[in-house]
Amino acid sequence: MLDQKLKNRAVHRAKIIRGQLDGLVHAIEKEVYCPTLLEQSLSIQRSLKSLDGFLLENHLRTHVKHQMQSKGSGEKAIKELIRIYTLSNK
């Protein structure tokens, strides 16, 4: 159950990231100056965080909202969010 607007934004962002990653691979192969490679890598990481935000927003607006309204499913939503939070802070 994906919000179509968020889905489109997430797919668009993922395609941009794929292009950025392809560019980084090409730059590494060409032996571009290391600080430039690091800048590209850090830019990709920021883009991934942006994608994570879209995915989390969708999850909260759809699945978590539904789980919190369904009797007995709230605990599952809480556990999922704690797991995501823990992974994001490693």
N, C-alpha and C positions, 0 to 999 in steps of 0.2 A: 504494500500500500504506500506508493510514493506520491507526494504532492508533485504534480507535473511541472509546475514552475520551478520548484527547487530541483527536480530531476534534471530539467534542461540546463539549469545553471551549473549543476554538478558535472554533467556530461561535458559541457563546454569547458569548464575549469580543468577537468581531467585531460581533455584533448590538448589544452594549452600546456599542461604539465608534460605530457608526452612529447610535445614539440621542444620544450625546454630541455628535457632529458636527452633527446636525440641531438640537440645542439651541443650539450655538454660532452656527450660521447665523441662527437666530431671534433670538438675543441681539444679533448684529451688526446685523441689520435694525432692531431696536428701539433701536439706538444705546446699548446698555448701557455703563456706565463702563468705560474701557479696561483698568484693572487686573483687573476682573472677567472681561473677555474673555480676557486673558492667562492668568488662573488656569484658565479652562475649557480653553484651548488646551494648556496644560502638562499638565493632567489627561488630555487625549486622547493626548498624546505618551507619557505613562507607561502608559496602557492599550495603546497600540500596542507598546510595549516588552514588555509582559506577553504580548501575542499572539505577538510574535516568539519569546519563550521557549518557548511551547507548540509553535510550528511547528518550531523548532530541535530541541526534545526529540524530537518525532516523527521528524524526519529522522535524528537520531542513532540512535534505537532501532530504526528500520526499515531505511531505505536504506543508511546508512553501515555499520551492523552487517552487512547482507547483502554490501555491496561489499567490506568488509574480509575477509570469509570466502571470497569468490570470487577465484580466482586471476586476477591482472591488473587487478582493479577497484579496488584500494586507492588507486592513484595518482589515479584520477578522484575518489574521495571526498575525498582530501586537497586537490586543486585546488578542489573545490566549497566546502569549508570555509574555505579561504584567501580565496576570492572573497567569501564571506559576511562573514568577519571584516573584510576590507578595506572593504566597503560600510558595515558598521556603525560604522566609525571615521572616516567622512568628515564 
